[in-house]
């Protein structure tokens, strides 16, 4: 074993998204276009795409910044539709390992590619969605330097810094949105408000406040109407809260602020008790707050023609009638492989066409529900 050569590889636990290059077919597939039509859009709008050697010739090679820039351009030109109002989404199921973070991150990417400016808020102190997008909250300045990771990967702010100025008990110093926000794919890509373990202290401060479950809603309202001049949220079409699998004060705040509850449910490790807890929790929430978000339940890890899984799907539809997506997210090793590569599934070149298509179909269905809501 050559330890000298293996140790650097083991320590390289981040992906520099700026160094990833994609072929024209991948870029075109992101928008459901032909490569010819994609090239026409570039030429019509003066977009320069670098060319790299390919055999004896050269070929176009796209960065993620290129791809998201084209998505923003298509929205600006009216090729894609916006929403009539901002939609706020929370991911939540009272069970771990259901794919909430994978769903939140990849759905955000899908929306951004569809021309909708999307903000992910990591509302889980464990920071899973932050890590998936390349921001490990456990790494300090010194850690980043020692591991050769760029300094801009440092997590030095979270949602608590943005909500604290509204609270009587302020657990964190106030910061502007620009000081906290992360842009893993550039300005035109998905934006992220990261998290770290200290976010738990925000829950303590919310417990001590009046109307303790409605501060996120107040923060979003203020951010959309100019009440927080250093925190303009009105530029986002969609805000997605990624939550821990617990009905904590932080989770309740996100749900109280949301229009839609996104609930991934594993069909292979189906938990009827977890679903009943979710069902009962939603009912109690509606009774306590006189409102509740719409629900979209996403069957995940589905395998065709498995009698047990089909039975589980039937139970899910009985518990949440008309709120389960018609398409399923099928079992695929692609999810684990993409995670190992540190690249979200929808941006991983190794993802198979079948996995891509099922994910896009599910996300398209949820987006259509969002359009109907808006």
C-alpha positions as CSV (number, residue, x, y, z in Angstrom):
1,X,0.0,0.0,0.0
2,X,1.4,3.4,-1.0
3,X,0.3,5.6,1.9
4,X,2.1,8.6,0.4
5,X,-0.1,8.7,-2.6
6,X,-3.4,7.6,-1.0
7,X,-3.5,10.1,1.9
8,X,-4.0,13.2,-0.3
9,X,-6.9,11.5,-2.1
10,X,-8.6,10.6,1.3
11,X,-8.3,14.2,2.5
12,X,-9.8,15.7,-0.7
13,X,-13.4,15.6,0.7
14,X,-14.8,18.4,-1.4
15,X,-15.7,19.0,-5.1
16,X,-14.7,22.2,-6.8
17,X,-17.8,22.6,-8.9
18,X,-16.0,25.2,-11.1
19,X,-13.7,22.5,-12.5
20,X,-16.5,20.2,-13.7
21,X,-17.1,20.1,-17.4
22,X,-20.1,18.7,-19.2
23,X,-20.7,17.7,-22.9
24,X,-23.4,19.4,-25.0
25,X,-25.8,16.5,-24.7
26,X,-25.8,16.7,-20.9
27,X,-26.4,20.5,-21.0
28,X,-29.2,20.2,-23.6
29,X,-30.9,17.4,-21.5
30,X,-31.0,19.8,-18.5
31,X,-33.5,21.9,-20.5
32,X,-35.2,19.2,-22.6
33,X,-33.6,20.7,-25.7
34,X,-31.7,19.3,-28.7
35,X,-28.0,20.2,-28.9
36,X,-28.7,22.1,-32.1
37,X,-31.3,24.3,-30.3
38,X,-29.0,24.9,-27.4
39,X,-26.3,26.1,-29.7
40,X,-28.7,28.4,-31.4
41,X,-29.6,30.0,-28.1
42,X,-26.0,30.5,-27.4
43,X,-25.3,32.1,-30.7
44,X,-28.4,34.3,-30.6
45,X,-27.4,35.7,-27.2
46,X,-23.7,35.9,-27.6
47,X,-22.9,33.2,-25.0
48,X,-19.3,31.9,-25.4
49,X,-18.8,28.3,-24.4
50,X,-15.2,27.1,-24.1
51,X,-14.0,24.4,-26.5
52,X,-11.7,21.5,-25.4
53,X,-9.8,19.0,-27.5
54,X,-11.8,15.9,-28.5
55,X,-9.8,13.6,-30.7
56,X,-8.6,15.5,-33.7
57,X,-11.2,18.2,-33.2
58,X,-12.6,20.3,-30.4
59,X,-16.0,20.2,-28.7
60,X,-18.0,22.5,-26.5
61,X,-17.5,21.9,-22.7
62,X,-20.0,23.5,-20.2
63,X,-19.4,24.5,-16.7
64,X,-22.2,24.5,-14.1
65,X,-22.0,28.3,-14.2
66,X,-22.6,28.1,-18.0
67,X,-25.6,25.8,-17.6
68,X,-27.3,27.9,-14.9
69,X,-26.5,31.1,-16.8
70,X,-28.4,29.6,-19.8
71,X,-31.3,28.7,-17.4
72,X,-31.5,32.3,-16.2
73,X,-31.4,33.6,-19.8
74,X,-34.2,31.3,-20.9
75,X,-36.3,32.7,-18.0
76,X,-35.4,36.3,-18.9
77,X,-36.4,35.6,-22.6
78,X,-39.7,34.1,-21.6
79,X,-38.8,30.6,-22.7
80,X,-39.8,29.3,-19.3
81,X,-42.6,30.3,-17.0
82,X,-42.2,31.8,-13.5
83,X,-44.7,31.5,-10.6
84,X,-47.4,34.1,-9.9
85,X,-46.1,34.3,-6.3
86,X,-43.3,33.0,-4.1
87,X,-43.8,29.4,-2.9
88,X,-42.2,28.3,0.4
89,X,-41.6,24.5,0.8
90,X,-40.5,22.4,3.8
91,X,-39.2,18.8,3.7
92,X,-40.4,16.8,6.6
93,X,-41.0,13.1,7.6
94,X,-40.6,12.0,11.2
95,X,-38.2,9.3,10.2
96,X,-34.5,9.5,9.2
97,X,-33.0,8.1,6.0
98,X,-36.0,8.8,3.8
99,X,-34.1,11.0,1.4
100,X,-35.3,14.4,2.5
101,X,-32.0,16.2,1.9
102,X,-31.4,14.4,-1.4
103,X,-34.9,15.4,-2.5
104,X,-34.5,19.0,-1.3
105,X,-31.2,19.6,-3.0
106,X,-32.1,17.9,-6.3
107,X,-35.5,19.5,-6.5
108,X,-33.9,22.9,-5.9
109,X,-31.5,22.2,-8.8
110,X,-34.4,21.1,-11.0
111,X,-36.3,24.3,-10.2
112,X,-33.3,26.5,-10.9
113,X,-32.8,24.8,-14.3
114,X,-36.5,25.5,-15.0
115,X,-35.7,29.2,-14.5
116,X,-37.0,29.6,-11.0
117,X,-34.6,31.4,-8.6
118,X,-34.4,29.0,-5.6
119,X,-33.0,29.4,-2.1
120,X,-32.3,26.4,0.1
121,X,-32.3,27.0,3.8
122,X,-30.6,24.3,5.8
123,X,-32.8,24.1,8.9
124,X,-31.1,21.1,10.4
125,X,-28.3,21.6,12.9
126,X,-26.5,18.6,11.4
127,X,-26.1,20.5,8.1
128,X,-26.7,17.7,5.7
129,X,-27.8,19.8,2.7
130,X,-24.9,22.2,3.4
131,X,-22.5,19.3,3.1
132,X,-24.2,18.0,0.0
133,X,-23.6,21.4,-1.6
134,X,-19.9,21.4,-0.5
135,X,-20.0,23.3,2.8
136,X,-19.0,21.2,5.8
137,X,-20.0,23.1,8.9
138,X,-17.6,21.1,11.1
139,X,-14.5,22.5,9.3
140,X,-12.8,25.6,10.7
141,X,-10.6,28.1,8.8
142,X,-7.5,26.1,9.9
143,X,-9.1,22.8,8.8
144,X,-9.9,24.2,5.3
145,X,-6.3,25.5,4.9
146,X,-4.8,22.2,6.1
147,X,-7.0,20.2,3.7
148,X,-6.5,22.5,0.7
149,X,-10.1,23.5,0.6
150,X,-10.9,27.0,-0.6
151,X,-11.6,29.5,2.2
152,X,-15.0,30.4,0.8
153,X,-16.2,27.0,1.8
154,X,-16.2,28.2,5.5
155,X,-19.6,28.2,7.1
156,X,-19.6,31.4,9.2
157,X,-23.3,32.2,9.4
158,X,-26.7,30.5,9.3
159,X,-30.4,31.2,9.6
160,X,-30.0,32.2,13.3
161,X,-27.9,35.2,12.3
162,X,-30.7,36.4,10.0
163,X,-33.7,35.7,12.3
164,X,-32.1,36.9,15.6
165,X,-32.6,40.7,15.0
166,X,-36.4,40.1,15.2
167,X,-36.2,38.3,18.6
168,X,-36.1,39.7,22.1
169,X,-33.6,37.1,23.1
170,X,-30.9,37.2,20.5
171,X,-28.7,34.1,20.5
172,X,-26.5,35.2,17.6
173,X,-25.1,38.4,16.2
174,X,-27.1,39.8,13.3
175,X,-25.7,39.4,9.8
176,X,-26.8,40.5,6.4
177,X,-28.0,38.0,3.8
178,X,-24.9,38.6,1.7
179,X,-22.7,37.7,4.6
180,X,-24.4,34.3,5.1
181,X,-25.5,33.2,1.7
182,X,-23.5,30.6,-0.3
183,X,-23.6,30.2,-4.1
184,X,-22.1,26.8,-4.9
185,X,-22.8,27.1,-8.6
186,X,-22.4,30.8,-9.1
187,X,-24.8,33.7,-9.0
188,X,-27.3,32.1,-11.3
189,X,-27.3,28.8,-9.5
190,X,-29.1,27.6,-6.4
191,X,-28.4,29.8,-3.3
192,X,-27.9,28.3,0.1
193,X,-28.2,29.5,3.7
194,X,-26.0,26.9,5.4
195,X,-26.4,25.5,8.9
196,X,-24.1,24.3,11.8
197,X,-24.5,22.7,15.2
198,X,-25.1,26.1,16.9
199,X,-28.4,26.4,15.1
200,X,-30.0,24.5,18.0
201,X,-29.7,27.6,20.1
202,X,-32.1,29.4,17.8
203,X,-34.7,26.8,18.9
204,X,-34.1,27.8,22.5
205,X,-34.6,31.5,21.7
206,X,-37.8,30.7,19.8
207,X,-39.1,28.8,22.8
208,X,-38.7,32.0,24.9
209,X,-40.5,34.2,22.3
210,X,-44.2,34.9,22.0
211,X,-45.9,33.1,19.0
212,X,-42.9,30.9,19.0
213,X,-43.8,28.9,15.8
214,X,-44.3,31.9,13.6
215,X,-41.0,33.7,13.5
216,X,-39.8,32.2,10.2
217,X,-43.1,33.4,8.6
218,X,-42.5,36.9,10.0
219,X,-38.9,36.8,8.8
220,X,-39.9,35.8,5.3
221,X,-42.7,38.4,5.2
222,X,-40.3,41.1,6.4
223,X,-37.6,40.0,3.9
224,X,-40.2,40.2,1.0
225,X,-41.6,43.6,1.9
226,X,-38.5,45.6,2.7
227,X,-38.8,45.2,6.5
228,X,-35.2,43.8,6.5
229,X,-33.2,46.0,4.2
230,X,-30.1,43.8,4.4
231,X,-32.1,40.6,3.8
232,X,-34.1,40.8,0.5
233,X,-35.9,37.5,0.0
234,X,-38.2,38.9,-2.7
235,X,-35.8,37.9,-5.5
236,X,-36.5,34.2,-4.9
237,X,-39.3,32.4,-6.6
238,X,-39.0,29.4,-4.3
239,X,-37.6,28.9,-0.7
240,X,-37.0,25.4,0.5
241,X,-36.4,24.5,4.1
242,X,-34.6,21.2,4.6
243,X,-35.5,19.9,8.1
244,X,-34.3,17.3,10.6
245,X,-36.5,14.3,11.0
246,X,-38.0,15.7,14.3
247,X,-40.9,18.0,15.0
248,X,-38.6,20.5,16.7
249,X,-39.3,24.2,17.2
250,X,-37.2,24.9,14.1
251,X,-39.2,22.4,12.0
252,X,-42.5,23.8,13.3
253,X,-41.5,27.3,12.3
254,X,-40.6,26.2,8.8
255,X,-43.9,24.3,8.3
256,X,-45.9,27.3,9.7
257,X,-44.2,29.4,7.0
258,X,-44.7,26.9,4.2
259,X,-47.2,26.5,1.4
260,X,-46.1,23.0,0.6
261,X,-44.8,20.1,2.7
262,X,-42.6,17.7,0.7
263,X,-42.6,14.2,2.2
264,X,-40.3,11.6,0.7
265,X,-41.4,8.1,1.9
266,X,-39.3,5.0,1.4
267,X,-41.2,2.1,0.0
268,X,-38.5,-0.5,0.8
269,X,-38.2,0.5,4.4
270,X,-41.8,1.5,4.9
271,X,-42.9,2.5,8.4
272,X,-46.6,2.7,8.9
273,X,-46.1,4.1,12.4
274,X,-43.9,6.9,11.0
275,X,-46.6,7.7,8.5
276,X,-49.3,7.7,11.1
277,X,-47.2,10.1,13.2
278,X,-46.9,12.4,10.1
279,X,-50.6,12.1,9.4
280,X,-51.6,12.9,13.0
281,X,-49.0,15.7,13.3
282,X,-50.4,17.4,10.2
283,X,-54.0,17.1,11.5
284,X,-52.9,18.6,14.9
285,X,-51.0,21.3,13.1
286,X,-54.1,22.3,11.2
287,X,-56.2,22.3,14.4
288,X,-53.7,24.3,16.4
289,X,-52.9,26.9,13.7
290,X,-56.1,27.0,11.7
291,X,-54.0,26.3,8.5
292,X,-51.7,23.7,7.1
293,X,-49.6,23.5,4.0
294,X,-50.5,21.3,1.1
295,X,-48.7,17.9,1.0
296,X,-46.8,16.2,-1.7
297,X,-45.8,12.6,-0.7
298,X,-43.0,11.2,-2.9
299,X,-42.7,7.4,-3.0
300,X,-38.9,6.7,-3.0
301,X,-36.7,3.6,-3.4
302,X,-39.6,1.9,-5.4
303,X,-39.1,-1.3,-7.3
304,X,-41.6,-2.5,-9.9
305,X,-43.7,-5.6,-9.4
306,X,-42.8,-6.1,-5.8
307,X,-46.0,-7.1,-4.0
308,X,-44.9,-5.7,-0.6
309,X,-43.9,-2.4,-2.1
310,X,-47.1,-2.1,-4.1
311,X,-49.0,-2.8,-0.8
312,X,-47.1,-0.1,0.9
313,X,-47.9,2.3,-1.9
314,X,-51.6,1.5,-1.5
315,X,-51.4,2.4,2.2
316,X,-49.6,5.6,1.4
317,X,-52.4,6.6,-1.0
318,X,-55.1,5.7,1.5
319,X,-53.5,7.9,4.2
320,X,-52.8,10.8,1.9
321,X,-55.4,10.7,-0.9
322,X,-54.7,12.8,-4.0
323,X,-51.4,13.9,-2.4
324,X,-49.1,11.2,-3.6
325,X,-47.2,11.8,-6.8
326,X,-48.1,9.5,-9.7
327,X,-44.5,8.9,-10.6
328,X,-42.1,7.2,-8.2
329,X,-38.4,7.7,-7.4
330,X,-37.1,4.2,-8.3
331,X,-34.4,2.3,-6.4
332,X,-31.1,3.0,-8.1
333,X,-27.4,2.8,-7.1
334,X,-27.0,6.1,-8.7
335,X,-28.1,7.9,-5.6
336,X,-25.3,6.4,-3.5
337,X,-22.7,6.8,-6.2
338,X,-23.5,10.4,-6.7
339,X,-23.3,11.0,-3.0
340,X,-19.9,9.3,-2.9
341,X,-18.7,11.6,-5.7
342,X,-19.9,14.7,-3.8
343,X,-22.1,15.8,-6.7
344,X,-25.9,16.1,-6.5
345,X,-27.7,13.4,-8.6
346,X,-29.1,15.8,-11.3
347,X,-25.6,17.2,-11.9
348,X,-23.7,13.9,-11.9
349,X,-22.6,12.8,-15.3
350,X,-22.7,9.1,-14.3
351,X,-26.5,9.2,-13.5
352,X,-28.3,6.7,-15.8
353,X,-31.1,8.0,-18.1
354,X,-33.7,6.0,-16.3
355,X,-32.8,7.5,-12.9
356,X,-32.7,11.0,-14.4
357,X,-36.0,10.6,-16.1
358,X,-37.9,9.3,-13.0
359,X,-36.5,12.1,-10.9
360,X,-37.4,14.8,-13.4
361,X,-40.9,13.4,-13.9
362,X,-41.6,13.5,-10.1
363,X,-40.2,17.0,-9.8
364,X,-42.1,18.1,-12.8
365,X,-45.3,16.8,-11.2
366,X,-44.6,18.7,-8.0
367,X,-43.8,21.9,-9.9
368,X,-47.2,21.7,-11.7
369,X,-48.9,21.4,-8.3
370,X,-46.9,24.5,-7.2
371,X,-48.1,26.4,-10.3
372,X,-51.7,25.4,-9.4
373,X,-51.2,26.7,-5.8
374,X,-49.7,29.9,-7.0
